[in-house]
């Protein structure tokens, strides 16, 4: 495993960080046994940076139980303070203490203000006393390093950096998003200020790893034979300002592949021809994606039960894979309720309340896009099928009673 300095903190972090938002699931909850095996395997192979958050369902608690089995001192934990759940100074203290309890530790190595969109959110936290809170928590040893994750524009990103002595930041960056949010300009600005830089969404929610059909022609003509995920990860690691790249790994094969790449992903190692190949791929893919959703889930829960990320993922896949019938089939069974409790989560359930759009880091027009998804992915037989599934499941429950 390769390691890089986390900016001015002086810590040596593994270039591959373990994103803890998407642990493997079983029966609609975290599969803790499988998660434990994955995390221990990653640690044994050199991964020492684990990123979780207060709002990731059960993630902190599961991670805490696993690391308490003799692994806590081998890793650094990053977790976050959710601004939209903070209404007072006391809230900050309660949330941090809850996180320490969940994680079964006496300190957080890297503590982030979660998902700032701009100066407004940061100013609101300051008015509630966040600077005093952070100073106190750091002095007491509950927090080692202070940073923020960001989803706004590059101009306000720079303003936030200049407004507080941050030690690190976390931004979205991949070859499709060089000019999106903080982007390359923000990355270079933060690096010049000595901040450690953690990268989220290097594969754009997994989309950049699921595009084999679009890569096929290029891979056959490229000097280097690499998977789509490897091309995307190497692009991010090629930048010397990047400290750690987070990957929400939940498959053993993903962990194996990412660690293999991380063992050899040095900065400034891509040739000009390789970079050009990525640029050409970016151009081709830009013409394929319909909705720029990364699957972060910040738009959830929807009051009407719509699984917004899944709706968009299947809709995008329909275009990326050029396979409409297969994606409509997947949409039917994954969102009609046929694969679970009979409760649908499809796009046409949307009542256009707009709550989701206020939390979307990508600023997607979710309501309009859900309408497009519904029109294209829900055939004339979709709603009758949903009704049939609900009736069948209700009948089975009644018979069990």
N, C-alpha and C positions, 0 to 999 in steps of 0.2 A: 504494500500500500504506500502510495506517495502522500506526503504531508506538506502543508504550506502554513506560513504564519498567518494568524488571524489578526491582521493589521497590527496596530500598536499594542494589542493585548499581550503579545509575545507568546501566546499559546500556539502549539503545533497541532493543527487539526487535520484529520484525514480529508483528502480532497473529495471523497465521497461521504456525504452525510446521510443518515437514515431518516427519511421523512415519516413521521408517525401518524399521519392523518388517514392513511388507507391500509390499516392492518387487515389481514385476511379475515373473512367473515364465515360464520357457520350458524345457521338458524337465525339469521338477522342480527347477530351480535359478534363481537370479536372472538375469533377462534384463538383462545389464549395459549393453548398447548402448541399449536403450530407457530404462532407469533413468537413464543419463547425460543423455539428451535431456530427460527430465522434470525432473531436478534443475537442470540449467543453465537451462531455461526458467523454473523457479520463481525462481531467483536473479535472473535478468534482470528479473523482474517484481516484485522487492522482498523476497522471502522470505529472511530471514537467520538463521533458527534451525532447526537440524537435530538431531533427537533419535534416537539409536540406543542400543545396549546390547551388552555383552559377550556375552550369551546369544542375541542375534538372529542366526541362522545366516548367516554371511558378510556381514552388514550393514555392520559397521565397515570391513572391508577394501574392499568395493565403494565405500562412501562416501569412504574415504580416497583411493582411486585417482582418483575423479572430481574431488574437490576439489583434488588435487595438480596439476591441469591449469590452475592459475592462479586458483582460486576460494577457496582457504582463507582468505585475508585479508578476504574479502567476507562471511563468515558466522561464526556462533557454533555450536560443536558441544557437544551434551549427550550424555554417555554414563554408564554406571552400573557400580557395583561390586556383583556378585551375592552377597549374604550367605551363601546356602546352599552356595556354592563356596569360601568363606573358612574355613579352619581354623587359620590362623596369621597372624602379622604379615607373614611372608614372602610368603604367598599374595596379600595386598593389593598389595604392591610388584610382584610378578610380573604380576598381572592388569593393573594400571595401565600398566606398561611394555609389555605385550602390546597393550593398546589404543592406546597412542601409536604403536607400530609399525604396527599395522593402519591407523590413521587417517593415517599419514604426517605427523604433526605433533609439535611439541615441547610442546604444552599442550592441555588440555581446558578449555573455557570454563565449562561447567556440569557438575559431577560429582555424581552422585546415589548414595545408598545405595538399592539397587534393591528395590522391593516390600516395604517393611516392613509387617508386619501389626499390630504393637503394640510395647510397651516391651520385651518379652522379646527380640525380635530385635535391637533397638538395644542393649540391655544386653549381649548376647552379643558383639556387635561391639566394644563398649567394653572388655570383658574381654580381647579379643584385641589391643587396642592401636590401635583405629581412630582415636581422637582424635590420638594421637601421629603416626600415619600421615598423616592429613589435614593436620595442622599442618606436617609436614615437606614434603609434596607441594606445599602452597600456598606455603610459603616458597621452595622451589626453582623455583617458576613452572610446575610441571607441571599444577597445577589453579588456576583463577582463582576460581571460586565453588563453594560446597559446599551441597548440598541432599539431599533424599530424596523418593522416590516412595512412595505409601502406599495400602494396601488394607484397613485395619482400621477400628475404630469411632472415632467423633468424640472420645470421651473420652481414649483413649490417644493419639490424634493431637495433642491439645493438650498432653499430657504430654511427648511427644517434642519438640514445638516449644519448650517451656519448658526443655528439658534441655541444649540446645546452641545456640550462636549461628548458627543456620542463616541462609542468605541467600535461599534459595528452596525451594519444595516443588512436588511434582507430584501432583495428585489427580484422581480420576475425578469428572466433573461433567457432567450434562446434565439436561434437563427431566424425565426419568424418575427421576433419581437425586438429587433435591434433599435427600432425607433418608437417603441411603444412604452408607455409609462415612463419610468426613469431611463430605461434604455441604455445604450452604450455611452451616451454623453453623461448620464447620471452615474453609471458605473465608474467611469474614468474620473469624475469629479470626486466621488467618495474615496476612491483609491488614493488620489492625490492628497487627500486630507488625512490619510493614514488609517482609515476605517477598515476593519475586516469586512469582507463582503460574502454573504451567504446568498446563494442563488436558488430560487424556487422556480418551479415550472420549466425545467430545462428541456423537458419533452412535451411541453404544452398540454399537461394533463394526460400524457400517454399518446396523444395523437401523432406525434412525430416518430413514434415507434411502431405505428400501425399503418405504414404507407408503403409496404413492400411493392405493390403494383406500380406505384409512381417512381420508385427507386430502381426498378428492375433494369430498365434500359441504361441508366447511368452507371449502375453497379457493374454491368457487363463491359462498360467501356472505361471504367475508372481503374487506375493503377492499383489502388487499394480496395480489396474486397471486404467491405464492412457492412454490418447490419444498419438499418435506419437509426436505431437507438445509439449505436456507437458513433455514427457521424454527428448526431445531434449533441451528444455529451462531449465529444472531442472538440467540437466548435466552442462550447462554453469554457472548457478547461484550457483551451488555447490562449485565453486572455490572462495575462499575468496578474491582473488586479483581483481575480476571483480567488477567494480563500477556500470555500467549500461549496459543493454542489449537492443539493438535496434531491433525493429520489424517493418517492413514495412506493417503495418496493413491497409487494405482498405475494410474490410468486418466487419459489426457490430459483427458478431459471433466471429471473430478473436480477436477483442478488448475485448469482454466479457470474452473469454477463457483466454487470456493472462493476463488480470488484475486479474482474479481469481487465476491463478497460481502465479502471482507476489505477491499476498497477503500472500503467505505461503512459498515462495522459499528462505529459509535460506541457508547460506553457510555451507558446511560440514554436510548436512542433509541426504544425500543419504547413504544407507547402502552398505556394501560390495557386497551383493547379487544383489542389484539394479544396482550398477556400473558394475558388471559382466554381467548382462542382457543387458546393453547398449553395452558392448564390443562384446557380441555375435551377437547382431543386426548389429553392425558395420561390422563385418566380413561377415555376410550374404548379406548386402547391397553392400559391396565393389565388390561383384561378379555380381551385377545387373547393376549398373550405367555404361553407356558407355562413357559419356562425363561429365567432372566435371564443367559444366557451372552453375553459380549461378544466372544468369539472371540480372546481374547488368546493362547491356546495354552500357558499356563503348566502346564496339566495334562498336556502331552505331553513326552516320548513315552510312550505307553501300552505296557506290557510285551506286551500281546496285539495291538498294532497298531491299536486303535480310534482313528479320527479323531474325537475327542470334539467339538471345535468344529463340525465339519461335520455330524455327526449332529444336534446341537442346532439349528444354523442351519436345516437343512432341515425339522426338526420344527416350529420356530417359524413358518417361512414357510408351512407348511401351514395354520396358523391365521390368520396375518396376511393372507394372500392368499385365504383361503377356497377353496383349490384343492387338494384332497387328491390327485387323480389325477396332476396335474402334478408335485407335490412327491415323490410316491412314485416316479414315473418318474425324476426327478433323483437321488433317493436310490439307486435301483437301479443306475444307471450310474456314479455318482460314488463309491459306497462298496463296490460288489461287486468292484471290480478290473477292470471292463470298460474303464475309461478309462486304464489304466496297465499295470502289470506282472502283473496277475492276482491280486494279493494283496489280499484283502478288508480293509476297515477299518470294517465296520459294527458297530452297537451290540451285537448278540447275541454278539460275540466276547468281551465283557467277562466276566472271571472274578471280579469283585468283590473285587479285592485292596485297593482303597481308596487306592492311591498317589496317584492323580490328585487326590483330595479334599484332601490335605495341602498342595497347591500352588495351589488355586483361590482367586483374589482375591475372588470373589463368594460363597464359602462354599456352593456349590451341592452338593446331595446327588446327585452325579454317578451313582453306581451305580444308585440308584432311578430316576433319570430316564432312564438308558440302557435300563433294563428297559421303561419306558413307550414309549420311541422304538421299540425292537425290536418290541413288541407291535403298535404301530399302523402302522409304516412297512415292516415286513418281511412281505410276504404269503406265502402257502403256497408260491409258486413261487420265492421269493427264494433259498433255499439251493440248490435244484437248479440255478438259473441261475448262482450263484457257482461251483458245481462244474463246470458246463459251460464257463464262462469259463476257469477254471484249466486244465482239460483241453485246451482249444483252444490256449491260450498255450504250455502245456508241449509240445504237439505241434509247434507252429511252431518253438520253440527247438530241439527235437530234429531237425527236418528241416533247420534251418540248419546244425546241427553235421554 
